[in-house]
């Protein structure tokens, strides 16, 4: 069950909704401005048992605060999230006109990025999974040391999704949730399951892996 916390960051009011789960954390910092990221985070967490933290803006015009400035110490939900997960999968949206089918996989955990990229290639081949940092626009690489995606024991992956990979309702009616493409949800689910299988038993809260 999710619990919510009201928090003000740089004058903007947010609700941070935390659902406790495994040592993999799904994060949507900009759900108010990057449609579909909240729905994807919640759907993948529900399928996999992962932890999820979603920031929404319930009132006023949504504002976009850079990720590294969202890492505020006074947000208890964020502190708990970062303390309880080992690897973060942080979901974001981009609107790069020159790359409308590219899913950019940044963040400091490059092996995790390659795992997610592989699953996107298998389950969502209509999109181009980009794991080479040199091919990712500098502003989308997710490498800032204060970015929450990099603040856990094994850091994580910043997944920058184009609009078509986030929602099937680009012209949605206000108040109607976004509907992420099933192929993308399937790919992220498979990737999170693979990442969870790599966690030590103590980090994931499950039984130790056994040979055979």
Biotite code that builds the C-alpha atoms (Angstrom):
import biotite.structure as struc

atoms = struc.array([
    struc.Atom([0.000, 0.000, 0.000], chain_id="A", res_id=1, res_name="UNK", atom_name="CA", element="C"),
    struc.Atom([1.323, 3.425, -0.941], chain_id="A", res_id=2, res_name="UNK", atom_name="CA", element="C"),
    struc.Atom([1.732, 6.174, 1.594], chain_id="A", res_id=3, res_name="UNK", atom_name="CA", element="C"),
    struc.Atom([1.908, 9.799, 0.603], chain_id="A", res_id=4, res_name="UNK", atom_name="CA", element="C"),
    struc.Atom([3.911, 12.731, 1.867], chain_id="A", res_id=5, res_name="UNK", atom_name="CA", element="C"),
    struc.Atom([3.396, 16.389, 1.048], chain_id="A", res_id=6, res_name="UNK", atom_name="CA", element="C"),
    struc.Atom([6.705, 18.115, 0.355], chain_id="A", res_id=7, res_name="UNK", atom_name="CA", element="C"),
    struc.Atom([7.708, 21.534, -0.979], chain_id="A", res_id=8, res_name="UNK", atom_name="CA", element="C"),
    struc.Atom([10.778, 21.728, -3.215], chain_id="A", res_id=9, res_name="UNK", atom_name="CA", element="C"),
    struc.Atom([11.931, 25.123, -4.478], chain_id="A", res_id=10, res_name="UNK", atom_name="CA", element="C"),
    struc.Atom([8.493, 26.554, -3.803], chain_id="A", res_id=11, res_name="UNK", atom_name="CA", element="C"),
    struc.Atom([6.588, 23.835, -5.688], chain_id="A", res_id=12, res_name="UNK", atom_name="CA", element="C"),
    struc.Atom([4.250, 21.476, -3.841], chain_id="A", res_id=13, res_name="UNK", atom_name="CA", element="C"),
    struc.Atom([4.559, 17.730, -4.474], chain_id="A", res_id=14, res_name="UNK", atom_name="CA", element="C"),
    struc.Atom([3.018, 14.537, -3.209], chain_id="A", res_id=15, res_name="UNK", atom_name="CA", element="C"),
    struc.Atom([5.616, 11.786, -2.869], chain_id="A", res_id=16, res_name="UNK", atom_name="CA", element="C"),
    struc.Atom([3.900, 8.381, -2.927], chain_id="A", res_id=17, res_name="UNK", atom_name="CA", element="C"),
    struc.Atom([6.032, 5.494, -1.666], chain_id="A", res_id=18, res_name="UNK", atom_name="CA", element="C"),
    struc.Atom([5.163, 1.810, -2.043], chain_id="A", res_id=19, res_name="UNK", atom_name="CA", element="C"),
    struc.Atom([7.568, -0.486, -0.199], chain_id="A", res_id=20, res_name="UNK", atom_name="CA", element="C"),
    struc.Atom([8.900, -3.563, -1.951], chain_id="A", res_id=21, res_name="UNK", atom_name="CA", element="C"),
    struc.Atom([12.137, -5.213, -3.021], chain_id="A", res_id=22, res_name="UNK", atom_name="CA", element="C"),
    struc.Atom([15.656, -3.864, -3.372], chain_id="A", res_id=23, res_name="UNK", atom_name="CA", element="C"),
    struc.Atom([14.941, -2.579, -6.882], chain_id="A", res_id=24, res_name="UNK", atom_name="CA", element="C"),
    struc.Atom([13.411, 0.892, -6.879], chain_id="A", res_id=25, res_name="UNK", atom_name="CA", element="C"),
    struc.Atom([11.184, 2.393, -9.583], chain_id="A", res_id=26, res_name="UNK", atom_name="CA", element="C"),
    struc.Atom([11.347, 6.195, -9.451], chain_id="A", res_id=27, res_name="UNK", atom_name="CA", element="C"),
    struc.Atom([9.267, 8.828, -11.250], chain_id="A", res_id=28, res_name="UNK", atom_name="CA", element="C"),
    struc.Atom([10.518, 12.251, -10.182], chain_id="A", res_id=29, res_name="UNK", atom_name="CA", element="C"),
    struc.Atom([8.635, 14.249, -12.824], chain_id="A", res_id=30, res_name="UNK", atom_name="CA", element="C"),
    struc.Atom([5.252, 12.561, -13.104], chain_id="A", res_id=31, res_name="UNK", atom_name="CA", element="C"),
    struc.Atom([3.577, 15.961, -13.280], chain_id="A", res_id=32, res_name="UNK", atom_name="CA", element="C"),
    struc.Atom([5.419, 17.008, -16.433], chain_id="A", res_id=33, res_name="UNK", atom_name="CA", element="C"),
    struc.Atom([6.483, 13.706, -18.039], chain_id="A", res_id=34, res_name="UNK", atom_name="CA", element="C"),
    struc.Atom([3.242, 11.830, -18.678], chain_id="A", res_id=35, res_name="UNK", atom_name="CA", element="C"),
    struc.Atom([3.218, 8.058, -18.429], chain_id="A", res_id=36, res_name="UNK", atom_name="CA", element="C"),
    struc.Atom([6.214, 7.784, -16.109], chain_id="A", res_id=37, res_name="UNK", atom_name="CA", element="C"),
    struc.Atom([4.076, 7.405, -12.986], chain_id="A", res_id=38, res_name="UNK", atom_name="CA", element="C"),
    struc.Atom([1.866, 4.784, -14.617], chain_id="A", res_id=39, res_name="UNK", atom_name="CA", element="C"),
    struc.Atom([4.896, 2.823, -15.829], chain_id="A", res_id=40, res_name="UNK", atom_name="CA", element="C"),
    struc.Atom([6.620, 2.956, -12.444], chain_id="A", res_id=41, res_name="UNK", atom_name="CA", element="C"),
    struc.Atom([3.497, 1.812, -10.623], chain_id="A", res_id=42, res_name="UNK", atom_name="CA", element="C"),
    struc.Atom([2.659, -0.920, -13.140], chain_id="A", res_id=43, res_name="UNK", atom_name="CA", element="C"),
    struc.Atom([6.163, -2.404, -13.201], chain_id="A", res_id=44, res_name="UNK", atom_name="CA", element="C"),
    struc.Atom([6.447, -2.253, -9.409], chain_id="A", res_id=45, res_name="UNK", atom_name="CA", element="C"),
    struc.Atom([3.086, -4.027, -9.029], chain_id="A", res_id=46, res_name="UNK", atom_name="CA", element="C"),
    struc.Atom([4.178, -6.775, -11.431], chain_id="A", res_id=47, res_name="UNK", atom_name="CA", element="C"),
    struc.Atom([7.611, -7.335, -9.901], chain_id="A", res_id=48, res_name="UNK", atom_name="CA", element="C"),
    struc.Atom([7.238, -6.449, -6.227], chain_id="A", res_id=49, res_name="UNK", atom_name="CA", element="C"),
    struc.Atom([9.724, -3.613, -6.595], chain_id="A", res_id=50, res_name="UNK", atom_name="CA", element="C"),
    struc.Atom([9.685, -0.487, -4.455], chain_id="A", res_id=51, res_name="UNK", atom_name="CA", element="C"),
    struc.Atom([8.147, 2.566, -6.148], chain_id="A", res_id=52, res_name="UNK", atom_name="CA", element="C"),
    struc.Atom([8.358, 6.292, -5.458], chain_id="A", res_id=53, res_name="UNK", atom_name="CA", element="C"),
    struc.Atom([6.322, 8.721, -7.547], chain_id="A", res_id=54, res_name="UNK", atom_name="CA", element="C"),
    struc.Atom([6.302, 12.524, -7.301], chain_id="A", res_id=55, res_name="UNK", atom_name="CA", element="C"),
    struc.Atom([3.131, 14.248, -8.509], chain_id="A", res_id=56, res_name="UNK", atom_name="CA", element="C"),
    struc.Atom([2.020, 17.865, -8.389], chain_id="A", res_id=57, res_name="UNK", atom_name="CA", element="C"),
    struc.Atom([-1.614, 17.922, -7.278], chain_id="A", res_id=58, res_name="UNK", atom_name="CA", element="C"),
    struc.Atom([-2.172, 21.659, -7.603], chain_id="A", res_id=59, res_name="UNK", atom_name="CA", element="C"),
    struc.Atom([-1.067, 24.550, -9.786], chain_id="A", res_id=60, res_name="UNK", atom_name="CA", element="C"),
    struc.Atom([0.860, 24.457, -13.035], chain_id="A", res_id=61, res_name="UNK", atom_name="CA", element="C"),
    struc.Atom([3.390, 21.593, -13.019], chain_id="A", res_id=62, res_name="UNK", atom_name="CA", element="C"),
    struc.Atom([7.021, 22.659, -12.893], chain_id="A", res_id=63, res_name="UNK", atom_name="CA", element="C"),
    struc.Atom([10.112, 20.713, -13.907], chain_id="A", res_id=64, res_name="UNK", atom_name="CA", element="C"),
    struc.Atom([12.896, 20.776, -11.331], chain_id="A", res_id=65, res_name="UNK", atom_name="CA", element="C"),
    struc.Atom([16.158, 19.116, -12.451], chain_id="A", res_id=66, res_name="UNK", atom_name="CA", element="C"),
    struc.Atom([16.648, 15.685, -10.928], chain_id="A", res_id=67, res_name="UNK", atom_name="CA", element="C"),
    struc.Atom([19.708, 16.561, -8.845], chain_id="A", res_id=68, res_name="UNK", atom_name="CA", element="C"),
    struc.Atom([17.750, 19.365, -7.170], chain_id="A", res_id=69, res_name="UNK", atom_name="CA", element="C"),
    struc.Atom([14.947, 16.952, -6.251], chain_id="A", res_id=70, res_name="UNK", atom_name="CA", element="C"),
    struc.Atom([17.313, 15.127, -3.857], chain_id="A", res_id=71, res_name="UNK", atom_name="CA", element="C"),
    struc.Atom([16.234, 17.152, -0.812], chain_id="A", res_id=72, res_name="UNK", atom_name="CA", element="C"),
    struc.Atom([16.990, 15.925, 2.699], chain_id="A", res_id=73, res_name="UNK", atom_name="CA", element="C"),
    struc.Atom([13.621, 17.054, 4.071], chain_id="A", res_id=74, res_name="UNK", atom_name="CA", element="C"),
    struc.Atom([11.665, 14.496, 1.988], chain_id="A", res_id=75, res_name="UNK", atom_name="CA", element="C"),
    struc.Atom([11.251, 11.480, 4.287], chain_id="A", res_id=76, res_name="UNK", atom_name="CA", element="C"),
    struc.Atom([9.821, 9.318, 1.494], chain_id="A", res_id=77, res_name="UNK", atom_name="CA", element="C"),
    struc.Atom([12.899, 9.895, -0.652], chain_id="A", res_id=78, res_name="UNK", atom_name="CA", element="C"),
    struc.Atom([15.226, 9.189, 2.264], chain_id="A", res_id=79, res_name="UNK", atom_name="CA", element="C"),
    struc.Atom([13.421, 5.914, 2.962], chain_id="A", res_id=80, res_name="UNK", atom_name="CA", element="C"),
    struc.Atom([13.443, 4.969, -0.717], chain_id="A", res_id=81, res_name="UNK", atom_name="CA", element="C"),
    struc.Atom([17.185, 5.553, -1.086], chain_id="A", res_id=82, res_name="UNK", atom_name="CA", element="C"),
    struc.Atom([17.942, 3.692, 2.132], chain_id="A", res_id=83, res_name="UNK", atom_name="CA", element="C"),
    struc.Atom([15.854, 0.639, 1.228], chain_id="A", res_id=84, res_name="UNK", atom_name="CA", element="C"),
    struc.Atom([16.776, -0.025, -2.412], chain_id="A", res_id=85, res_name="UNK", atom_name="CA", element="C"),
    struc.Atom([20.052, -1.088, -3.993], chain_id="A", res_id=86, res_name="UNK", atom_name="CA", element="C"),
    struc.Atom([19.446, -0.322, -7.689], chain_id="A", res_id=87, res_name="UNK", atom_name="CA", element="C"),
    struc.Atom([17.224, 2.471, -9.034], chain_id="A", res_id=88, res_name="UNK", atom_name="CA", element="C"),
    struc.Atom([15.344, 2.523, -12.339], chain_id="A", res_id=89, res_name="UNK", atom_name="CA", element="C"),
    struc.Atom([14.426, 6.188, -12.764], chain_id="A", res_id=90, res_name="UNK", atom_name="CA", element="C"),
    struc.Atom([11.798, 6.869, -15.449], chain_id="A", res_id=91, res_name="UNK", atom_name="CA", element="C"),
    struc.Atom([11.791, 10.146, -17.359], chain_id="A", res_id=92, res_name="UNK", atom_name="CA", element="C"),
    struc.Atom([10.414, 11.532, -20.600], chain_id="A", res_id=93, res_name="UNK", atom_name="CA", element="C"),
    struc.Atom([12.077, 13.359, -23.474], chain_id="A", res_id=94, res_name="UNK", atom_name="CA", element="C"),
    struc.Atom([10.679, 15.168, -26.516], chain_id="A", res_id=95, res_name="UNK", atom_name="CA", element="C"),
    struc.Atom([13.707, 15.150, -28.820], chain_id="A", res_id=96, res_name="UNK", atom_name="CA", element="C"),
    struc.Atom([12.258, 15.616, -32.299], chain_id="A", res_id=97, res_name="UNK", atom_name="CA", element="C"),
    struc.Atom([15.338, 14.213, -33.981], chain_id="A", res_id=98, res_name="UNK", atom_name="CA", element="C"),
    struc.Atom([15.105, 10.924, -32.024], chain_id="A", res_id=99, res_name="UNK", atom_name="CA", element="C"),
    struc.Atom([11.374, 10.230, -31.501], chain_id="A", res_id=100, res_name="UNK", atom_name="CA", element="C"),
    struc.Atom([11.875, 6.463, -31.081], chain_id="A", res_id=101, res_name="UNK", atom_name="CA", element="C"),
    struc.Atom([15.026, 6.499, -28.942], chain_id="A", res_id=102, res_name="UNK", atom_name="CA", element="C"),
    struc.Atom([14.996, 5.280, -25.345], chain_id="A", res_id=103, res_name="UNK", atom_name="CA", element="C"),
    struc.Atom([18.151, 6.662, -23.729], chain_id="A", res_id=104, res_name="UNK", atom_name="CA", element="C"),
    struc.Atom([19.577, 4.576, -20.881], chain_id="A", res_id=105, res_name="UNK", atom_name="CA", element="C"),
    struc.Atom([21.863, 6.704, -18.727], chain_id="A", res_id=106, res_name="UNK", atom_name="CA", element="C"),
    struc.Atom([22.814, 6.613, -15.054], chain_id="A", res_id=107, res_name="UNK", atom_name="CA", element="C"),
    struc.Atom([25.966, 5.363, -13.353], chain_id="A", res_id=108, res_name="UNK", atom_name="CA", element="C"),
    struc.Atom([25.149, 1.635, -13.380], chain_id="A", res_id=109, res_name="UNK", atom_name="CA", element="C"),
    struc.Atom([26.146, 0.777, -16.929], chain_id="A", res_id=110, res_name="UNK", atom_name="CA", element="C"),
    struc.Atom([25.657, -2.990, -16.572], chain_id="A", res_id=111, res_name="UNK", atom_name="CA", element="C"),
    struc.Atom([22.072, -2.419, -15.417], chain_id="A", res_id=112, res_name="UNK", atom_name="CA", element="C"),
    struc.Atom([21.587, -0.071, -18.384], chain_id="A", res_id=113, res_name="UNK", atom_name="CA", element="C"),
    struc.Atom([22.718, -2.803, -20.768], chain_id="A", res_id=114, res_name="UNK", atom_name="CA", element="C"),
    struc.Atom([20.332, -5.305, -19.155], chain_id="A", res_id=115, res_name="UNK", atom_name="CA", element="C"),
    struc.Atom([17.375, -2.963, -19.592], chain_id="A", res_id=116, res_name="UNK", atom_name="CA", element="C"),
    struc.Atom([18.483, -2.145, -23.123], chain_id="A", res_id=117, res_name="UNK", atom_name="CA", element="C"),
    struc.Atom([18.581, -5.847, -24.006], chain_id="A", res_id=118, res_name="UNK", atom_name="CA", element="C"),
    struc.Atom([15.039, -6.378, -22.709], chain_id="A", res_id=119, res_name="UNK", atom_name="CA", element="C"),
    struc.Atom([13.768, -3.312, -24.576], chain_id="A", res_id=120, res_name="UNK", atom_name="CA", element="C"),
    struc.Atom([15.267, -4.747, -27.760], chain_id="A", res_id=121, res_name="UNK", atom_name="CA", element="C"),
    struc.Atom([13.468, -8.047, -27.192], chain_id="A", res_id=122, res_name="UNK", atom_name="CA", element="C"),
    struc.Atom([10.075, -6.819, -26.016], chain_id="A", res_id=123, res_name="UNK", atom_name="CA", element="C"),
    struc.Atom([9.781, -3.344, -27.575], chain_id="A", res_id=124, res_name="UNK", atom_name="CA", element="C"),
    struc.Atom([11.735, -3.531, -30.859], chain_id="A", res_id=125, res_name="UNK", atom_name="CA", element="C"),
    struc.Atom([9.843, -0.550, -32.292], chain_id="A", res_id=126, res_name="UNK", atom_name="CA", element="C"),
    struc.Atom([12.057, 1.619, -30.106], chain_id="A", res_id=127, res_name="UNK", atom_name="CA", element="C"),
    struc.Atom([15.820, 2.154, -30.269], chain_id="A", res_id=128, res_name="UNK", atom_name="CA", element="C"),
    struc.Atom([17.440, 1.392, -26.905], chain_id="A", res_id=129, res_name="UNK", atom_name="CA", element="C"),
    struc.Atom([20.588, 3.546, -26.627], chain_id="A", res_id=130, res_name="UNK", atom_name="CA", element="C"),
    struc.Atom([23.127, 2.519, -23.976], chain_id="A", res_id=131, res_name="UNK", atom_name="CA", element="C"),
    struc.Atom([26.241, 4.149, -25.435], chain_id="A", res_id=132, res_name="UNK", atom_name="CA", element="C"),
    struc.Atom([26.750, 7.296, -23.347], chain_id="A", res_id=133, res_name="UNK", atom_name="CA", element="C"),
    struc.Atom([28.403, 9.060, -26.287], chain_id="A", res_id=134, res_name="UNK", atom_name="CA", element="C"),
    struc.Atom([25.109, 8.727, -28.205], chain_id="A", res_id=135, res_name="UNK", atom_name="CA", element="C"),
    struc.Atom([22.991, 10.064, -25.348], chain_id="A", res_id=136, res_name="UNK", atom_name="CA", element="C"),
    struc.Atom([22.480, 13.853, -25.257], chain_id="A", res_id=137, res_name="UNK", atom_name="CA", element="C"),
    struc.Atom([24.498, 15.341, -22.408], chain_id="A", res_id=138, res_name="UNK", atom_name="CA", element="C"),
    struc.Atom([21.428, 16.601, -20.566], chain_id="A", res_id=139, res_name="UNK", atom_name="CA", element="C"),
    struc.Atom([19.843, 13.135, -20.553], chain_id="A", res_id=140, res_name="UNK", atom_name="CA", element="C"),
    struc.Atom([22.779, 11.050, -19.308], chain_id="A", res_id=141, res_name="UNK", atom_name="CA", element="C"),
    struc.Atom([21.763, 11.091, -15.645], chain_id="A", res_id=142, res_name="UNK", atom_name="CA", element="C"),
    struc.Atom([25.324, 11.170, -14.316], chain_id="A", res_id=143, res_name="UNK", atom_name="CA", element="C"),
    struc.Atom([25.106, 14.044, -11.835], chain_id="A", res_id=144, res_name="UNK", atom_name="CA", element="C"),
    struc.Atom([26.320, 12.747, -8.440], chain_id="A", res_id=145, res_name="UNK", atom_name="CA", element="C"),
    struc.Atom([23.292, 14.288, -6.677], chain_id="A", res_id=146, res_name="UNK", atom_name="CA", element="C"),
    struc.Atom([20.788, 12.750, -9.081], chain_id="A", res_id=147, res_name="UNK", atom_name="CA", element="C"),
    struc.Atom([18.748, 10.271, -6.964], chain_id="A", res_id=148, res_name="UNK", atom_name="CA", element="C"),
    struc.Atom([19.395, 7.572, -9.570], chain_id="A", res_id=149, res_name="UNK", atom_name="CA", element="C"),
    struc.Atom([23.021, 7.559, -8.408], chain_id="A", res_id=150, res_name="UNK", atom_name="CA", element="C"),
    struc.Atom([22.505, 7.762, -4.634], chain_id="A", res_id=151, res_name="UNK", atom_name="CA", element="C"),
    struc.Atom([22.088, 4.077, -3.740], chain_id="A", res_id=152, res_name="UNK", atom_name="CA", element="C"),
    struc.Atom([24.612, 1.295, -3.175], chain_id="A", res_id=153, res_name="UNK", atom_name="CA", element="C"),
    struc.Atom([24.735, 0.218, -6.839], chain_id="A", res_id=154, res_name="UNK", atom_name="CA", element="C"),
    struc.Atom([23.384, 3.441, -8.409], chain_id="A", res_id=155, res_name="UNK", atom_name="CA", element="C"),
    struc.Atom([20.947, 2.839, -11.248], chain_id="A", res_id=156, res_name="UNK", atom_name="CA", element="C"),
    struc.Atom([19.623, 3.568, -14.718], chain_id="A", res_id=157, res_name="UNK", atom_name="CA", element="C"),
    struc.Atom([18.002, 6.786, -15.924], chain_id="A", res_id=158, res_name="UNK", atom_name="CA", element="C"),
    struc.Atom([15.486, 5.710, -18.566], chain_id="A", res_id=159, res_name="UNK", atom_name="CA", element="C"),
    struc.Atom([14.580, 8.613, -20.875], chain_id="A", res_id=160, res_name="UNK", atom_name="CA", element="C"),
    struc.Atom([11.476, 7.626, -22.829], chain_id="A", res_id=161, res_name="UNK", atom_name="CA", element="C"),
    struc.Atom([10.057, 9.393, -25.894], chain_id="A", res_id=162, res_name="UNK", atom_name="CA", element="C"),
    struc.Atom([6.375, 10.270, -25.823], chain_id="A", res_id=163, res_name="UNK", atom_name="CA", element="C"),
    struc.Atom([5.367, 7.226, -27.869], chain_id="A", res_id=164, res_name="UNK", atom_name="CA", element="C"),
    struc.Atom([7.027, 4.934, -25.312], chain_id="A", res_id=165, res_name="UNK", atom_name="CA", element="C"),
    struc.Atom([5.201, 6.565, -22.390], chain_id="A", res_id=166, res_name="UNK", atom_name="CA", element="C"),
    struc.Atom([1.603, 6.886, -23.451], chain_id="A", res_id=167, res_name="UNK", atom_name="CA", element="C"),
    struc.Atom([-0.896, 5.771, -26.060], chain_id="A", res_id=168, res_name="UNK", atom_name="CA", element="C"),
    struc.Atom([-2.964, 8.872, -25.221], chain_id="A", res_id=169, res_name="UNK", atom_name="CA", element="C"),
    struc.Atom([-0.780, 11.853, -26.240], chain_id="A", res_id=170, res_name="UNK", atom_name="CA", element="C"),
    struc.Atom([-3.845, 14.094, -26.461], chain_id="A", res_id=171, res_name="UNK", atom_name="CA", element="C"),
    struc.Atom([-5.477, 12.731, -23.336], chain_id="A", res_id=172, res_name="UNK", atom_name="CA", element="C"),
    struc.Atom([-8.406, 14.291, -21.519], chain_id="A", res_id=173, res_name="UNK", atom_name="CA", element="C"),
    struc.Atom([-7.282, 16.080, -18.324], chain_id="A", res_id=174, res_name="UNK", atom_name="CA", element="C"),
    struc.Atom([-7.596, 13.807, -15.334], chain_id="A", res_id=175, res_name="UNK", atom_name="CA", element="C"),
    struc.Atom([-7.462, 10.606, -17.402], chain_id="A", res_id=176, res_name="UNK", atom_name="CA", element="C"),
    struc.Atom([-4.369, 8.513, -16.602], chain_id="A", res_id=177, res_name="UNK", atom_name="CA", element="C"),
    struc.Atom([-1.784, 7.913, -19.295], chain_id="A", res_id=178, res_name="UNK", atom_name="CA", element="C"),
    struc.Atom([-1.792, 4.479, -20.886], chain_id="A", res_id=179, res_name="UNK", atom_name="CA", element="C"),
    struc.Atom([1.775, 3.225, -21.466], chain_id="A", res_id=180, res_name="UNK", atom_name="CA", element="C"),
    struc.Atom([2.399, 0.853, -24.399], chain_id="A", res_id=181, res_name="UNK", atom_name="CA", element="C"),
    struc.Atom([2.211, -2.780, -23.186], chain_id="A", res_id=182, res_name="UNK", atom_name="CA", element="C"),
    struc.Atom([5.466, -3.628, -24.972], chain_id="A", res_id=183, res_name="UNK", atom_name="CA", element="C"),
    struc.Atom([7.401, -1.037, -22.954], chain_id="A", res_id=184, res_name="UNK", atom_name="CA", element="C"),
    struc.Atom([5.811, -2.154, -19.690], chain_id="A", res_id=185, res_name="UNK", atom_name="CA", element="C"),
    struc.Atom([6.722, -5.759, -20.564], chain_id="A", res_id=186, res_name="UNK", atom_name="CA", element="C"),
    struc.Atom([10.320, -4.796, -21.364], chain_id="A", res_id=187, res_name="UNK", atom_name="CA", element="C"),
    struc.Atom([10.793, -2.869, -18.139], chain_id="A", res_id=188, res_name="UNK", atom_name="CA", element="C"),
    struc.Atom([9.177, -5.680, -16.168], chain_id="A", res_id=189, res_name="UNK", atom_name="CA", element="C"),
    struc.Atom([11.572, -8.230, -17.655], chain_id="A", res_id=190, res_name="UNK", atom_name="CA", element="C"),
    struc.Atom([14.525, -5.938, -17.029], chain_id="A", res_id=191, res_name="UNK", atom_name="CA", element="C"),
    struc.Atom([13.579, -5.288, -13.401], chain_id="A", res_id=192, res_name="UNK", atom_name="CA", element="C"),
    struc.Atom([13.117, -9.017, -12.827], chain_id="A", res_id=193, res_name="UNK", atom_name="CA", element="C"),
    struc.Atom([16.617, -9.657, -14.182], chain_id="A", res_id=194, res_name="UNK", atom_name="CA", element="C"),
    struc.Atom([18.073, -6.914, -11.991], chain_id="A", res_id=195, res_name="UNK", atom_name="CA", element="C"),
    struc.Atom([16.271, -8.274, -8.935], chain_id="A", res_id=196, res_name="UNK", atom_name="CA", element="C"),
    struc.Atom([17.676, -11.751, -9.594], chain_id="A", res_id=197, res_name="UNK", atom_name="CA", element="C"),
    struc.Atom([21.194, -10.301, -9.397], chain_id="A", res_id=198, res_name="UNK", atom_name="CA", element="C"),
    struc.Atom([20.701, -8.771, -5.940], chain_id="A", res_id=199, res_name="UNK", atom_name="CA", element="C"),
    struc.Atom([22.192, -10.460, -2.871], chain_id="A", res_id=200, res_name="UNK", atom_name="CA", element="C"),
    struc.Atom([19.515, -12.213, -0.825], chain_id="A", res_id=201, res_name="UNK", atom_name="CA", element="C"),
    struc.Atom([19.873, -9.729, 2.037], chain_id="A", res_id=202, res_name="UNK", atom_name="CA", element="C"),
    struc.Atom([19.267, -6.770, -0.278], chain_id="A", res_id=203, res_name="UNK", atom_name="CA", element="C"),
    struc.Atom([16.213, -8.308, -1.925], chain_id="A", res_id=204, res_name="UNK", atom_name="CA", element="C"),
    struc.Atom([14.704, -9.822, 1.162], chain_id="A", res_id=205, res_name="UNK", atom_name="CA", element="C"),
    struc.Atom([14.376, -13.226, -0.537], chain_id="A", res_id=206, res_name="UNK", atom_name="CA", element="C"),
    struc.Atom([16.055, -16.597, -0.244], chain_id="A", res_id=207, res_name="UNK", atom_name="CA", element="C"),
    struc.Atom([19.653, -17.009, -1.273], chain_id="A", res_id=208, res_name="UNK", atom_name="CA", element="C"),
    struc.Atom([20.262, -18.254, -4.786], chain_id="A", res_id=209, res_name="UNK", atom_name="CA", element="C"),
    struc.Atom([20.917, -21.976, -4.953], chain_id="A", res_id=210, res_name="UNK", atom_name="CA", element="C"),
    struc.Atom([22.945, -23.733, -7.649], chain_id="A", res_id=211, res_name="UNK", atom_name="CA", element="C"),
    struc.Atom([21.016, -25.859, -10.129], chain_id="A", res_id=212, res_name="UNK", atom_name="CA", element="C"),
])
